[in-house]
Amino acid sequence: MATSGKKQAAKVKRSHLMQAMAEPLLHDDEAEGFVQQAIQDLCACDVPFLVAGTFAVSAYTGITRLTKDLDIFCKAGDAQRLLAYFQAENYAVEIEDDRWLGKVFKGKKFFDVIFASPNGTMPVGDDWFEQGRKIHLYDCKVGIVGPTDLIWSKCFVQMRHRYDGADVVHLILKTHAQIDWQRLLAHMEVHWEVLLMHLLNFRWIYPSERDVVPAWLLTELLDRLGAQRQLPPPQMKICRGRMYSRIDFEIDVKEWGFADVGGEGDRRSSKGRRSDE
């Protein structure tokens, strides 16, 4: 294993061992056997990784629900080693998107290997391992993504068939004292409006608990909103909805002249411009 990986592994070993509040339920015995074997093989592969997704949400919140797969986070360079290891162990592997996602299969069962945000702009780094926790899972001691990074990983999952907003507010409710709010704001710096929406959602759902979100953070985000409202809209027509769902917002880019997260789009017409006042 590379030197950076060894350093990373050492950081994981020093992370806090916690008692998981709950574990999710697997859909069937086959899925249970697959996940158990996958966790054992992950621990044997000598590549640093963190468990995320429903397993991490259950560990922090105590919510037990059905799940069909496993989400594994690691660094981009380590993802190649992890996928190669599982391929040598007679699993099928697939690089679905070289910017952020690989998959490991055994028959119809699989787990995701995630190493960045879907647009590739926010890679998993050493700091994720420093912020992580450790739990016992299938007789193995494994790292799980820290609450701050777990919230970030779920902020953009907003599709027609899947919405992780409930996970975000449950994590805020149960782990607010463990969240590094400055780090979360840094994660969401460019997309601060998405963070504001989740915080307002939390306040509406839990009015009696709204003081768990630091006042300075809400003040900062509302101040940005106030300043933004004084400015004219951007000239480039942009649809950032593709960061939520490439399918649901496909028509905006292909037919309506909006730029994707990257690339060029049409310019706004001067006709019909409105102020936000």
Backbone as CSV, one residue per row, in Angstrom:
resi,resn,N_x,N_y,N_z,CA_x,CA_y,CA_z,C_x,C_y,C_z
1,MET,0.843,-1.188,0.000,0.000,0.000,0.000,0.877,1.235,0.000
2,ALA,0.441,2.302,-0.669,1.242,3.518,-0.777,1.402,4.167,0.589
3,THR,2.464,4.985,0.710,2.750,5.637,1.989,1.578,6.473,2.467
4,SER,0.949,7.249,1.548,-0.187,8.083,1.940,-1.310,7.226,2.494
5,GLY,-1.497,6.049,1.918,-2.532,5.146,2.402,-2.237,4.666,3.802
6,LYS,-0.949,4.399,4.107,-0.562,3.955,5.438,-0.832,5.045,6.465
7,LYS,-0.509,6.284,6.105,-0.790,7.387,7.002,-2.283,7.504,7.240
8,GLN,-3.037,7.336,6.169,-4.479,7.432,6.253,-5.043,6.353,7.162
9,ALA,-4.538,5.146,7.003,-5.005,4.035,7.826,-4.720,4.310,9.288
10,ALA,-3.568,4.923,9.573,-3.230,5.234,10.954,-4.218,6.219,11.548
11,LYS,-4.654,7.176,10.744,-5.624,8.151,11.223,-6.944,7.473,11.560
12,VAL,-7.346,6.525,10.739,-8.591,5.816,11.005,-8.486,5.062,12.324
13,LYS,-7.343,4.453,12.595,-7.173,3.685,13.824,-7.301,4.560,15.059
14,ARG,-6.970,5.833,14.927,-7.060,6.726,16.071,-8.451,7.323,16.234
15,SER,-9.339,7.112,15.264,-10.653,7.724,15.338,-11.499,7.073,16.412
16,HIS,-12.532,7.770,16.818,-13.345,7.386,17.956,-14.169,6.129,17.664
17,LEU,-14.103,5.143,18.571,-14.931,3.947,18.461,-16.258,4.229,19.152
18,MET,-17.337,4.112,18.428,-18.653,4.397,18.981,-19.548,3.168,18.893
19,GLN,-20.566,3.172,19.719,-21.564,2.118,19.676,-22.632,2.520,18.679
20,ALA,-22.818,1.737,17.630,-23.845,2.053,16.642,-25.217,1.999,17.301
21,MET,-26.041,3.006,17.076,-27.373,3.048,17.671,-28.313,2.027,17.029
22,ALA,-28.042,1.661,15.779,-28.870,0.666,15.079,-28.143,0.231,13.823
23,GLU,-28.618,-0.829,13.214,-28.147,-1.276,11.900,-29.348,-1.401,10.985
24,PRO,-29.169,-1.163,9.696,-30.288,-1.333,8.774,-30.624,-2.805,8.566
25,LEU,-31.770,-3.039,7.980,-32.183,-4.394,7.623,-31.903,-4.616,6.151
26,LEU,-31.356,-5.772,5.816,-31.136,-6.130,4.425,-32.399,-6.774,3.855
27,HIS,-32.591,-6.633,2.561,-33.830,-7.080,1.936,-34.047,-8.587,2.044
28,ASP,-32.974,-9.367,2.020,-33.131,-10.817,2.055,-31.839,-11.449,2.554
29,ASP,-31.867,-12.758,2.740,-30.694,-13.472,3.252,-29.512,-13.369,2.295
30,GLU,-29.792,-13.339,1.000,-28.714,-13.235,0.015,-27.986,-11.903,0.158
31,ALA,-28.765,-10.831,0.347,-28.158,-9.511,0.535,-27.368,-9.465,1.838
32,GLU,-27.892,-10.078,2.881,-27.205,-10.124,4.166,-25.855,-10.821,4.029
33,GLY,-25.859,-11.965,3.340,-24.622,-12.703,3.149,-23.622,-11.937,2.308
34,PHE,-24.119,-11.242,1.275,-23.232,-10.472,0.407,-22.556,-9.337,1.181
35,VAL,-23.362,-8.579,1.947,-22.814,-7.437,2.675,-21.819,-7.905,3.735
36,GLN,-22.157,-8.971,4.433,-21.250,-9.493,5.451,-19.918,-9.903,4.839
37,GLN,-19.960,-10.615,3.718,-18.726,-11.034,3.066,-17.961,-9.839,2.510
38,ALA,-18.699,-8.863,1.965,-18.052,-7.673,1.408,-17.312,-6.902,2.497
39,ILE,-17.926,-6.758,3.672,-17.279,-6.051,4.778,-16.018,-6.795,5.206
40,GLN,-16.102,-8.100,5.311,-14.930,-8.886,5.706,-13.822,-8.768,4.671
41,ASP,-14.179,-8.774,3.385,-13.174,-8.632,2.329,-12.593,-7.216,2.302
42,LEU,-13.428,-6.224,2.570,-12.931,-4.853,2.640,-11.892,-4.710,3.747
43,CYS,-12.162,-5.320,4.887,-11.222,-5.243,6.002,-9.926,-5.989,5.700
44,ALA,-10.001,-6.978,4.814,-8.818,-7.767,4.474,-7.993,-7.140,3.355
45,CYS,-8.548,-6.162,2.655,-7.881,-5.676,1.438,-6.794,-4.644,1.709
46,ASP,-6.680,-4.133,2.944,-5.603,-3.221,3.325,-5.663,-1.899,2.564
47,VAL,-6.876,-1.482,2.179,-7.089,-0.167,1.567,-8.022,0.623,2.486
48,PRO,-7.653,1.821,2.908,-8.509,2.599,3.813,-9.863,2.902,3.179
49,PHE,-10.927,2.703,3.944,-12.275,2.966,3.445,-13.154,3.411,4.601
50,LEU,-14.291,4.013,4.259,-15.292,4.430,5.226,-16.664,3.955,4.767
51,VAL,-17.442,3.431,5.679,-18.816,3.045,5.380,-19.700,4.280,5.477
52,ALA,-20.584,4.468,4.508,-21.495,5.613,4.509,-22.924,5.112,4.305
53,GLY,-23.767,5.924,3.689,-25.116,5.498,3.341,-25.975,5.125,4.542
54,THR,-26.867,4.170,4.324,-27.841,3.792,5.349,-27.183,3.203,6.590
55,PHE,-26.082,2.476,6.422,-25.395,1.910,7.580,-24.911,3.022,8.515
56,ALA,-24.369,4.102,7.953,-23.893,5.210,8.774,-25.063,5.985,9.379
57,VAL,-26.112,6.213,8.592,-27.289,6.920,9.114,-27.885,6.160,10.295
58,SER,-28.026,4.847,10.168,-28.565,4.030,11.260,-27.679,4.109,12.502
59,ALA,-26.359,4.071,12.280,-25.425,4.107,13.407,-25.560,5.394,14.201
60,TYR,-25.767,6.523,13.525,-25.849,7.815,14.201,-27.238,8.139,14.744
61,THR,-28.289,7.684,14.068,-29.645,8.132,14.412,-30.479,7.082,15.130
62,GLY,-30.134,5.798,14.998,-30.961,4.748,15.560,-32.108,4.341,14.667
63,ILE,-32.171,4.883,13.448,-33.229,4.532,12.508,-32.901,3.189,11.860
64,THR,-33.840,2.268,11.901,-33.683,0.976,11.242,-34.616,0.922,10.046
65,ARG,-34.058,0.706,8.867,-34.888,0.603,7.665,-34.232,-0.350,6.694
66,LEU,-35.004,-0.748,5.689,-34.491,-1.673,4.688,-33.486,-0.985,3.774
67,THR,-32.471,-1.721,3.398,-31.536,-1.242,2.390,-31.103,-2.430,1.542
68,LYS,-30.695,-2.140,0.308,-30.315,-3.229,-0.587,-28.836,-3.208,-0.922
69,ASP,-28.126,-2.192,-0.480,-26.719,-2.109,-0.875,-25.879,-1.451,0.209
70,LEU,-24.661,-1.150,-0.160,-23.651,-0.632,0.756,-22.909,0.479,0.033
71,ASP,-22.673,1.587,0.733,-21.897,2.685,0.167,-20.544,2.740,0.860
72,ILE,-19.476,2.681,0.064,-18.115,2.741,0.578,-17.428,3.984,0.012
73,PHE,-16.825,4.796,0.895,-16.090,5.971,0.471,-14.590,5.721,0.655
74,CYS,-13.803,6.203,-0.295,-12.347,6.132,-0.187,-11.739,7.207,-1.074
75,LYS,-10.429,7.373,-0.992,-9.751,8.334,-1.846,-9.702,7.808,-3.283
76,ALA,-9.591,8.743,-4.241,-9.627,8.361,-5.654,-8.516,7.373,-6.004
77,GLY,-7.298,7.632,-5.539,-6.201,6.713,-5.834,-6.409,5.358,-5.214
78,ASP,-6.972,5.327,-4.012,-7.234,4.057,-3.348,-8.395,3.311,-3.984
79,ALA,-9.304,4.039,-4.637,-10.433,3.371,-5.304,-9.934,2.393,-6.364
80,GLN,-8.881,2.773,-7.069,-8.343,1.883,-8.099,-7.796,0.606,-7.456
81,ARG,-7.100,0.754,-6.337,-6.550,-0.413,-5.639,-7.669,-1.294,-5.082
82,LEU,-8.705,-0.656,-4.544,-9.809,-1.416,-3.972,-10.538,-2.209,-5.044
83,LEU,-10.827,-1.564,-6.173,-11.522,-2.257,-7.262,-10.668,-3.396,-7.823
84,ALA,-9.367,-3.145,-7.969,-8.471,-4.189,-8.476,-8.413,-5.374,-7.512
85,TYR,-8.406,-5.092,-6.211,-8.396,-6.167,-5.214,-9.640,-7.043,-5.352
86,PHE,-10.802,-6.422,-5.440,-12.033,-7.206,-5.525,-12.135,-7.953,-6.856
87,GLN,-11.597,-7.368,-7.907,-11.582,-8.081,-9.182,-10.733,-9.343,-9.072
88,ALA,-9.615,-9.243,-8.376,-8.757,-10.417,-8.178,-9.418,-11.456,-7.277
89,GLU,-10.399,-11.028,-6.465,-11.122,-11.935,-5.579,-12.390,-12.478,-6.230
90,ASN,-12.448,-12.376,-7.563,-13.556,-12.945,-8.354,-14.881,-12.206,-8.198
91,TYR,-14.823,-10.959,-7.825,-15.992,-10.095,-7.939,-15.942,-9.444,-9.332
92,ALA,-17.096,-9.025,-9.836,-17.135,-8.210,-11.051,-17.051,-6.751,-10.634
93,VAL,-16.291,-5.963,-11.361,-16.170,-4.544,-11.036,-16.549,-3.705,-12.248
94,GLU,-16.987,-2.499,-11.969,-17.409,-1.592,-13.029,-17.077,-0.171,-12.608
95,ILE,-16.507,0.600,-13.509,-16.279,2.025,-13.250,-17.412,2.766,-13.952
96,GLU,-18.428,3.085,-13.186,-19.620,3.702,-13.778,-19.333,5.120,-14.243
97,ASP,-18.555,5.858,-13.460,-18.215,7.231,-13.817,-16.837,7.513,-13.236
98,ASP,-15.861,7.743,-14.097,-14.472,7.906,-13.657,-14.271,9.145,-12.800
99,ARG,-15.292,9.999,-12.744,-15.182,11.202,-11.912,-15.490,10.929,-10.446
100,TRP,-16.261,9.800,-10.176,-16.658,9.666,-8.769,-17.131,8.288,-8.323
101,LEU,-17.425,7.357,-9.234,-18.147,6.159,-8.812,-17.693,4.877,-9.497
102,GLY,-17.410,3.855,-8.676,-17.202,2.499,-9.161,-18.175,1.567,-8.454
103,LYS,-18.323,0.339,-8.972,-19.234,-0.632,-8.368,-18.552,-1.997,-8.308
104,VAL,-18.890,-2.744,-7.272,-18.381,-4.100,-7.090,-19.576,-5.040,-7.005
105,PHE,-19.606,-6.074,-7.863,-20.754,-6.975,-7.978,-20.387,-8.400,-7.591
106,LYS,-21.378,-9.076,-7.040,-21.356,-10.537,-6.914,-22.763,-10.982,-7.305
107,GLY,-22.883,-11.441,-8.540,-24.215,-11.713,-9.072,-24.973,-10.405,-9.236
108,LYS,-26.195,-10.338,-8.691,-27.002,-9.120,-8.784,-26.754,-8.167,-7.618
109,LYS,-26.010,-8.604,-6.616,-25.726,-7.763,-5.467,-24.488,-6.916,-5.734
110,PHE,-24.448,-5.727,-5.160,-23.317,-4.832,-5.415,-23.147,-3.851,-4.272
111,PHE,-21.967,-3.237,-4.228,-21.781,-2.060,-3.384,-21.077,-0.983,-4.198
112,ASP,-21.345,0.272,-3.817,-20.772,1.423,-4.504,-19.439,1.814,-3.882
113,VAL,-18.501,2.202,-4.718,-17.217,2.741,-4.286,-17.188,4.198,-4.733
114,ILE,-17.311,5.112,-3.775,-17.490,6.532,-4.060,-16.236,7.289,-3.610
115,PHE,-15.697,8.121,-4.481,-14.466,8.835,-4.127,-14.533,10.340,-4.366
116,ALA,-15.695,10.850,-4.758,-15.866,12.294,-4.958,-17.354,12.579,-5.090
117,SER,-17.689,13.862,-5.211,-19.064,14.235,-5.522,-19.352,13.842,-6.965
118,PRO,-20.641,13.714,-7.360,-20.970,13.266,-8.707,-20.340,14.082,-9.832
119,ASN,-20.085,15.368,-9.603,-19.429,16.148,-10.658,-17.907,16.143,-10.516
120,GLY,-17.405,15.377,-9.547,-15.960,15.206,-9.396,-15.235,16.355,-8.738
121,THR,-15.974,17.358,-8.242,-15.313,18.561,-7.739,-14.970,18.495,-6.257
122,MET,-15.534,17.545,-5.524,-15.283,17.456,-4.085,-14.771,16.063,-3.754
123,PRO,-13.472,15.831,-3.855,-12.924,14.496,-3.618,-12.876,14.129,-2.139
124,VAL,-12.963,12.837,-1.868,-12.723,12.330,-0.521,-11.231,12.467,-0.239
125,GLY,-10.896,13.026,0.920,-9.486,13.243,1.249,-9.125,12.712,2.620
126,ASP,-7.880,12.943,3.028,-7.403,12.481,4.335,-8.265,13.006,5.480
127,ASP,-8.768,14.240,5.321,-9.564,14.840,6.390,-10.843,14.063,6.664
128,TRP,-11.370,13.346,5.667,-12.557,12.521,5.896,-12.251,11.425,6.924
129,PHE,-11.046,10.891,6.851,-10.659,9.821,7.773,-10.375,10.385,9.166
130,GLU,-9.861,11.593,9.212,-9.636,12.248,10.504,-10.960,12.531,11.213
131,GLN,-11.990,12.831,10.423,-13.298,13.174,10.976,-14.174,11.941,11.230
132,GLY,-13.738,10.767,10.757,-14.568,9.567,10.827,-14.677,8.986,12.227
133,ARG,-15.569,8.033,12.362,-15.734,7.254,13.592,-15.480,5.788,13.250
134,LYS,-15.504,4.924,14.267,-15.376,3.488,14.023,-16.493,2.762,14.759
135,ILE,-17.000,1.705,14.138,-18.025,0.865,14.747,-17.669,-0.600,14.493
136,HIS,-18.312,-1.490,15.228,-18.208,-2.913,14.952,-19.325,-3.300,13.989
137,LEU,-18.959,-3.953,12.905,-19.936,-4.375,11.904,-19.533,-5.753,11.394
138,TYR,-20.397,-6.732,11.590,-20.115,-8.115,11.186,-18.761,-8.582,11.714
139,ASP,-18.567,-8.347,12.998,-17.354,-8.791,13.697,-16.083,-8.101,13.193
140,CYS,-16.248,-7.015,12.464,-15.095,-6.236,12.002,-15.189,-4.824,12.570
141,LYS,-14.046,-4.231,12.841,-14.005,-2.838,13.251,-13.792,-1.997,11.992
142,VAL,-14.797,-1.199,11.637,-14.745,-0.454,10.377,-14.940,1.033,10.636
143,GLY,-14.363,1.845,9.762,-14.568,3.281,9.833,-15.884,3.662,9.177
144,ILE,-16.567,4.647,9.742,-17.752,5.198,9.092,-17.549,6.698,8.901
145,VAL,-18.190,7.229,7.889,-18.069,8.654,7.579,-18.580,9.471,8.759
146,GLY,-17.856,10.552,9.092,-18.277,11.433,10.174,-19.576,12.145,9.841
147,PRO,-20.307,12.630,10.844,-21.606,13.245,10.604,-21.559,14.434,9.649
148,THR,-20.513,15.261,9.746,-20.417,16.437,8.877,-20.342,16.037,7.414
149,ASP,-19.441,15.117,7.091,-19.277,14.687,5.707,-20.473,13.863,5.238
150,LEU,-21.106,13.136,6.149,-22.279,12.351,5.789,-23.430,13.261,5.376
151,ILE,-23.621,14.355,6.109,-24.657,15.321,5.734,-24.362,15.885,4.354
152,TRP,-23.111,16.294,4.129,-22.748,16.835,2.811,-23.034,15.829,1.704
153,SER,-22.739,14.549,1.952,-22.915,13.532,0.917,-24.380,13.337,0.544
154,LYS,-25.291,13.799,1.409,-26.708,13.593,1.169,-27.452,14.857,0.729
155,CYS,-26.801,15.994,0.805,-27.476,17.257,0.501,-27.985,17.342,-0.932
156,PHE,-27.308,16.676,-1.864,-27.666,16.802,-3.273,-28.460,15.597,-3.791
157,VAL,-28.834,14.680,-2.911,-29.630,13.523,-3.346,-31.096,13.928,-3.293
158,GLN,-31.558,14.494,-4.408,-32.933,14.994,-4.503,-33.458,14.664,-5.895
159,MET,-33.962,13.456,-6.024,-34.481,12.971,-7.299,-35.954,12.606,-7.165
160,ARG,-36.576,12.346,-8.299,-37.991,11.969,-8.276,-38.217,10.716,-7.453
161,HIS,-37.287,9.751,-7.543,-37.472,8.463,-6.887,-36.666,8.327,-5.595
162,ARG,-35.880,9.354,-5.243,-35.100,9.270,-4.013,-34.783,10.661,-3.499
163,TYR,-35.057,10.855,-2.225,-34.815,12.148,-1.597,-34.223,11.904,-0.219
164,ASP,-33.028,12.454,0.032,-32.332,12.208,1.292,-32.465,13.357,2.284
165,GLY,-33.412,14.267,2.035,-33.604,15.383,2.946,-33.974,14.942,4.350
166,ALA,-34.731,13.841,4.464,-35.096,13.334,5.795,-33.853,12.860,6.541
167,ASP,-32.916,12.231,5.826,-31.661,11.818,6.456,-30.894,13.033,6.969
168,VAL,-30.875,14.104,6.177,-30.139,15.304,6.574,-30.698,15.872,7.876
169,VAL,-32.024,16.027,7.955,-32.584,16.632,9.169,-32.483,15.687,10.368
170,HIS,-32.578,14.375,10.130,-32.405,13.435,11.234,-30.971,13.469,11.770
171,LEU,-30.011,13.607,10.863,-28.614,13.694,11.300,-28.356,14.975,12.073
172,ILE,-28.937,16.083,11.625,-28.794,17.328,12.378,-29.401,17.175,13.764
173,LEU,-30.577,16.571,13.826,-31.258,16.391,15.110,-30.428,15.556,16.079
174,LYS,-29.856,14.447,15.587,-29.200,13.485,16.472,-27.712,13.740,16.683
175,THR,-27.075,14.460,15.760,-25.612,14.607,15.858,-25.154,16.061,15.865
176,HIS,-26.061,17.003,16.105,-25.698,18.424,15.969,-24.486,18.810,16.805
177,ALA,-24.311,18.177,17.958,-23.166,18.511,18.805,-21.853,18.002,18.220
178,GLN,-21.927,17.045,17.297,-20.725,16.478,16.680,-20.404,17.097,15.324
179,ILE,-21.318,17.900,14.796,-21.127,18.472,13.458,-20.115,19.616,13.518
180,ASP,-19.173,19.606,12.600,-18.242,20.721,12.430,-18.914,21.690,11.453
181,TRP,-19.600,22.677,11.988,-20.423,23.546,11.147,-19.575,24.397,10.198
182,GLN,-18.393,24.795,10.622,-17.497,25.534,9.730,-17.085,24.652,8.554
183,ARG,-16.813,23.390,8.826,-16.435,22.458,7.771,-17.603,22.224,6.809
184,LEU,-18.808,22.099,7.355,-19.980,21.902,6.507,-20.194,23.110,5.600
185,LEU,-20.022,24.310,6.142,-20.147,25.506,5.314,-19.070,25.532,4.239
186,ALA,-17.852,25.106,4.584,-16.787,25.057,3.579,-17.132,24.080,2.463
187,HIS,-17.708,22.922,2.831,-18.156,21.960,1.813,-19.167,22.610,0.864
188,MET,-20.061,23.429,1.430,-21.193,23.961,0.673,-20.966,25.396,0.217
189,GLU,-19.732,25.860,0.280,-19.434,27.268,0.018,-20.048,27.763,-1.290
190,VAL,-19.821,27.051,-2.379,-20.340,27.480,-3.679,-21.850,27.274,-3.746
191,HIS,-22.341,26.274,-3.029,-23.761,25.921,-3.092,-24.443,26.204,-1.751
192,TRP,-24.128,27.365,-1.187,-24.635,27.733,0.136,-26.153,27.763,0.201
193,GLU,-26.807,28.051,-0.923,-28.278,28.083,-0.924,-28.863,26.709,-0.621
194,VAL,-28.183,25.640,-1.064,-28.657,24.284,-0.766,-28.580,24.032,0.736
195,LEU,-27.488,24.473,1.365,-27.371,24.324,2.820,-28.457,25.118,3.525
196,LEU,-28.709,26.342,3.070,-29.758,27.159,3.674,-31.117,26.462,3.565
197,MET,-31.398,25.873,2.425,-32.675,25.173,2.252,-32.821,24.020,3.235
198,HIS,-31.742,23.271,3.442,-31.809,22.154,4.394,-31.989,22.660,5.825
199,LEU,-31.344,23.768,6.162,-31.479,24.309,7.514,-32.882,24.862,7.749
200,LEU,-33.447,25.510,6.746,-34.828,25.990,6.873,-35.792,24.809,6.968
201,ASN,-35.505,23.775,6.220,-36.320,22.557,6.295,-36.277,21.981,7.708
202,PHE,-35.079,21.945,8.299,-34.941,21.457,9.665,-35.750,22.316,10.635
203,ARG,-35.655,23.634,10.512,-36.378,24.539,11.403,-37.884,24.336,11.300
204,TRP,-38.371,24.093,10.089,-39.810,23.899,9.897,-40.259,22.563,10.482
205,ILE,-39.456,21.522,10.276,-39.824,20.193,10.774,-39.736,20.125,12.290
206,TYR,-38.695,20.723,12.864,-38.467,20.663,14.311,-38.412,22.072,14.905
207,PRO,-39.530,22.776,14.986,-39.480,24.153,15.512,-38.948,24.235,16.934
208,SER,-39.182,23.195,17.733,-38.713,23.223,19.123,-37.212,22.986,19.237
209,GLU,-36.579,22.533,18.140,-35.146,22.197,18.174,-34.315,23.135,17.308
210,ARG,-34.915,24.195,16.794,-34.194,25.004,15.800,-32.956,25.694,16.359
211,ASP,-32.862,25.795,17.697,-31.683,26.446,18.265,-30.442,25.566,18.238
212,VAL,-30.545,24.301,17.776,-29.345,23.456,17.711,-28.452,23.850,16.537
213,VAL,-29.010,24.575,15.565,-28.197,25.095,14.462,-27.586,26.411,14.924
214,PRO,-26.270,26.569,14.837,-25.635,27.795,15.343,-26.229,29.059,14.722
215,ALA,-26.480,30.047,15.561,-27.075,31.293,15.083,-26.185,31.974,14.050
216,TRP,-24.864,31.895,14.250,-23.948,32.572,13.315,-24.081,32.032,11.906
217,LEU,-24.370,30.708,11.804,-24.454,30.090,10.479,-25.692,30.576,9.732
218,LEU,-26.827,30.598,10.413,-28.044,31.073,9.771,-27.914,32.552,9.417
219,THR,-27.317,33.333,10.303,-27.100,34.754,10.028,-26.230,34.943,8.788
220,GLU,-25.161,34.157,8.691,-24.258,34.239,7.538,-24.988,33.925,6.239
221,LEU,-25.775,32.860,6.241,-26.462,32.447,5.016,-27.554,33.443,4.623
222,LEU,-28.296,33.952,5.596,-29.335,34.934,5.293,-28.722,36.254,4.836
223,ASP,-27.546,36.605,5.362,-26.855,37.806,4.911,-26.441,37.670,3.451
224,ARG,-25.971,36.458,3.082,-25.630,36.213,1.675,-26.869,36.355,0.794
225,LEU,-27.991,35.805,1.276,-29.230,35.896,0.504,-29.652,37.341,0.334
226,GLY,-29.538,38.129,1.414,-29.892,39.539,1.330,-29.028,40.281,0.333
227,ALA,-27.725,40.009,0.329,-26.828,40.663,-0.629,-27.127,40.219,-2.053
228,GLN,-27.417,38.946,-2.225,-27.708,38.417,-3.566,-28.952,39.064,-4.160
229,ARG,-29.955,39.352,-3.301,-31.216,39.917,-3.791,-31.043,41.332,-4.325
230,GLN,-29.938,41.970,-3.975,-29.675,43.321,-4.475,-29.016,43.308,-5.852
231,LEU,-28.619,42.138,-6.314,-27.872,42.020,-7.569,-28.781,41.558,-8.702
232,PRO,-28.413,41.887,-9.943,-29.186,41.372,-11.076,-28.943,39.878,-11.263
233,PRO,-29.888,39.165,-11.921,-29.658,37.740,-12.173,-28.493,37.527,-13.123
234,PRO,-27.855,36.348,-13.076,-26.731,36.093,-13.995,-27.180,36.071,-15.447
235,GLN,-26.268,36.441,-16.332,-26.588,36.482,-17.759,-26.618,35.091,-18.386
236,MET,-25.748,34.211,-17.929,-25.735,32.849,-18.460,-26.893,32.058,-17.868
237,LYS,-27.712,31.453,-18.737,-28.798,30.594,-18.264,-28.205,29.276,-17.757
238,ILE,-28.377,29.015,-16.500,-27.765,27.850,-15.855,-28.834,27.008,-15.189
239,CYS,-28.713,25.689,-15.323,-29.577,24.773,-14.585,-28.696,23.880,-13.714
240,ARG,-28.631,24.186,-12.434,-27.852,23.362,-11.522,-28.663,22.166,-11.012
241,GLY,-29.893,22.052,-11.499,-30.724,20.909,-11.113,-30.094,19.577,-11.467
242,ARG,-29.188,19.590,-12.437,-28.521,18.340,-12.817,-27.623,17.817,-11.697
243,MET,-27.267,18.663,-10.739,-26.527,18.184,-9.577,-27.440,17.363,-8.660
244,TYR,-28.741,17.603,-8.745,-29.712,16.777,-8.036,-30.025,15.509,-8.822
245,SER,-30.362,15.695,-10.092,-30.782,14.560,-10.917,-30.512,14.852,-12.382
246,ARG,-29.636,14.070,-12.968,-29.325,14.269,-14.390,-30.538,13.983,-15.264
247,ILE,-31.352,13.021,-14.877,-32.509,12.635,-15.685,-33.625,13.670,-15.579
248,ASP,-33.965,14.063,-14.360,-35.103,14.957,-14.165,-34.893,16.319,-14.809
249,PHE,-33.650,16.757,-14.930,-33.377,18.074,-15.496,-32.673,17.987,-16.852
250,GLU,-32.792,16.853,-17.510,-32.168,16.671,-18.823,-32.741,17.615,-19.868
251,ILE,-34.065,17.814,-19.840,-34.713,18.649,-20.855,-34.225,20.097,-20.783
252,ASP,-33.879,20.544,-19.577,-33.423,21.930,-19.417,-32.159,22.199,-20.225
253,VAL,-31.264,21.192,-20.254,-29.983,21.342,-20.943,-30.119,21.015,-22.435
254,LYS,-30.868,19.981,-22.748,-30.941,19.515,-24.131,-31.901,20.319,-25.004
255,GLU,-32.940,20.918,-24.387,-33.955,21.582,-25.207,-34.215,23.030,-24.820
256,TRP,-33.961,23.404,-23.598,-34.372,24.729,-23.148,-33.236,25.733,-23.076
257,GLY,-32.033,25.330,-23.488,-30.932,26.287,-23.617,-30.186,26.624,-22.351
258,PHE,-30.390,25.839,-21.279,-29.662,26.087,-20.041,-28.315,25.380,-20.066
259,ALA,-27.313,26.041,-19.487,-26.013,25.389,-19.323,-26.116,24.350,-18.220
260,ASP,-25.349,23.262,-18.368,-25.223,22.259,-17.314,-24.323,22.840,-16.227
261,VAL,-23.918,22.025,-15.271,-23.014,22.494,-14.220,-21.745,23.070,-14.841
262,GLY,-21.292,22.477,-15.941,-20.191,23.017,-16.726,-20.674,23.279,-18.139
263,GLY,-19.909,24.015,-18.927,-20.279,24.259,-20.317,-21.038,25.554,-20.505
264,GLU,-21.413,25.819,-21.745,-22.078,27.063,-22.117,-23.579,26.849,-22.288
265,GLY,-24.328,27.891,-22.014,-25.760,27.895,-22.251,-26.159,29.170,-22.964
266,ASP,-27.446,29.332,-23.220,-27.931,30.562,-23.844,-27.787,31.730,-22.877
267,ARG,-27.818,32.931,-23.444,-27.846,34.132,-22.628,-29.307,34.526,-22.369
268,ARG,-29.550,35.130,-21.224,-30.887,35.586,-20.930,-31.261,36.733,-21.845
269,SER,-32.503,36.770,-22.258,-33.005,37.895,-23.033,-33.224,39.075,-22.112
270,SER,-33.006,40.293,-22.629,-33.245,41.474,-21.802,-34.729,41.708,-21.589
271,LYS,-35.562,41.088,-22.440,-37.019,41.253,-22.310,-37.511,40.467,-21.098
272,GLY,-38.357,41.062,-20.352,-39.012,40.359,-19.260,-38.157,40.187,-18.022
273,ARG,-37.035,40.888,-17.956,-36.224,40.788,-16.744,-36.995,41.365,-15.564
274,ARG,-36.864,40.687,-14.440,-37.576,41.137,-13.253,-36.607,41.336,-12.102
275,SER,-36.898,42.288,-11.252,-36.093,42.440,-10.042,-36.681,41.541,-8.971
276,ASP,-35.893,41.268,-7.951,-36.332,40.371,-6.881,-36.898,41.195,-5.711
277,GLU,-37.234,42.437,-6.004,-37.703,43.290,-4.908,-39.198,43.074,-4.702
